[in-house]
Amino acid sequence: MAPDGDRRFVILSWPQRDFSVTKAELVSILAKTAGGSRASADRAFAAFVGGVRESLRQGKSVTISGFGTFVVARRATRNGRHPRNGTAITIPGGRVPKFRASRALKIAVR
């Protein structure tokens, strides 16, 4: 049961390393939790990431209830400095992916 009493979430045992989990470790945990093979978990993870990537490429947001929202934001053109010689340069604007954590995720992390 999750800390907020929600029974839909499974508490996973994460590897005890620094503060990051690799894709391979995440796929392994997904396979163990779902009771499937690593290959099927890897395909499912790749499909999820591909779906999010394609939606963002099309300018759509992706909302996962209880987790957060992936959105595309516009970054304005701005002035900067060349790191080697210090001359002024113009950094072009563009679209960048962003993630906004849901309230439930923020509470779980606290």
C-alpha positions as CSV (number, residue, x, y, z in Angstrom):
1,M,0.0,0.0,0.0
2,A,1.3,3.5,-0.8
3,P,2.0,6.0,2.0
4,D,-1.2,7.8,1.2
5,G,-3.3,4.7,1.6
6,D,-3.8,4.1,-2.2
7,R,-3.8,0.3,-2.8
8,R,-3.3,0.6,-6.6
9,F,0.4,1.3,-6.3
10,V,3.0,-1.4,-5.6
11,I,6.0,-0.4,-3.4
12,L,9.0,-1.6,-5.3
13,S,12.4,-2.5,-3.9
14,W,14.8,-0.3,-5.7
15,P,18.5,-1.1,-6.0
16,Q,20.6,0.5,-3.3
17,R,22.9,2.8,-5.4
18,D,23.4,6.4,-5.6
19,F,20.3,8.3,-6.5
20,S,19.6,7.0,-10.0
21,V,18.1,3.8,-11.6
22,T,19.3,2.7,-15.0
23,K,16.9,1.6,-17.8
24,A,18.1,-2.0,-17.4
25,E,17.3,-1.9,-13.6
26,L,13.9,-0.4,-14.3
27,V,13.1,-3.0,-16.9
28,S,14.2,-5.8,-14.5
29,I,11.9,-4.4,-11.7
30,L,9.0,-4.1,-14.2
31,A,9.5,-7.7,-15.3
32,K,9.6,-8.9,-11.7
33,T,6.6,-6.9,-10.6
34,A,4.4,-7.9,-13.6
35,G,5.6,-11.5,-13.5
36,G,6.7,-11.5,-17.1
37,S,10.0,-11.8,-18.9
38,R,12.6,-9.1,-19.2
39,A,12.2,-9.1,-23.0
40,S,8.4,-8.3,-22.7
41,A,9.1,-5.7,-20.0
42,D,11.7,-4.1,-22.3
43,R,9.3,-4.0,-25.2
44,A,6.5,-2.5,-23.0
45,F,8.9,0.2,-21.7
46,A,10.2,1.0,-25.2
47,A,6.6,1.3,-26.4
48,F,5.7,3.6,-23.5
49,V,8.8,5.8,-24.2
50,G,8.1,5.8,-27.9
51,G,4.5,6.8,-27.4
52,V,5.4,9.7,-25.1
53,R,8.1,10.8,-27.6
54,E,5.8,10.7,-30.5
55,S,3.0,12.6,-28.7
56,L,5.5,15.3,-27.6
57,R,6.8,15.5,-31.2
58,Q,3.3,16.3,-32.3
59,G,3.0,19.0,-29.7
60,K,0.5,17.0,-27.5
61,S,0.9,16.6,-23.7
62,V,0.8,13.2,-22.0
63,T,-0.9,13.0,-18.6
64,I,-0.4,9.9,-16.4
65,S,-2.8,10.1,-13.4
66,G,-1.0,9.9,-10.1
67,F,2.4,10.4,-11.8
68,G,2.6,13.6,-13.8
69,T,2.4,15.3,-17.2
70,F,4.9,15.5,-20.0
71,V,4.5,18.8,-21.9
72,V,6.3,20.7,-24.7
73,A,7.4,24.2,-23.8
74,R,8.7,27.0,-26.0
75,R,12.1,28.4,-25.2
76,A,12.7,31.9,-26.4
77,T,15.7,33.1,-28.3
78,R,18.3,34.5,-25.8
79,N,21.7,36.0,-25.7
80,G,24.7,34.1,-24.3
81,R,28.5,33.8,-24.3
82,H,30.7,31.5,-26.3
83,P,32.4,29.3,-23.6
84,R,35.8,29.4,-25.2
85,N,36.3,32.9,-26.2
86,G,33.6,34.9,-24.4
87,T,32.1,36.5,-27.5
88,A,28.4,37.3,-27.5
89,I,26.2,34.8,-29.3
90,T,22.5,34.3,-29.9
91,I,21.1,31.0,-28.7
92,P,18.1,30.0,-30.9
93,G,14.8,29.3,-29.3
94,G,12.9,26.1,-29.8
95,R,10.7,23.5,-28.2
96,V,11.8,21.5,-25.2
97,P,10.2,18.7,-23.3
98,K,9.3,19.3,-19.6
99,F,7.8,17.2,-16.9
100,R,5.4,18.4,-14.2
101,A,5.0,16.0,-11.3
102,S,1.5,15.3,-10.0
103,R,0.4,16.1,-6.4
104,A,0.4,12.4,-5.6
105,L,4.0,11.9,-6.8
106,K,5.1,15.0,-4.9
107,I,3.6,13.7,-1.7
108,A,5.1,10.2,-2.2
109,V,8.6,11.7,-2.6
110,R,8.4,13.8,0.6
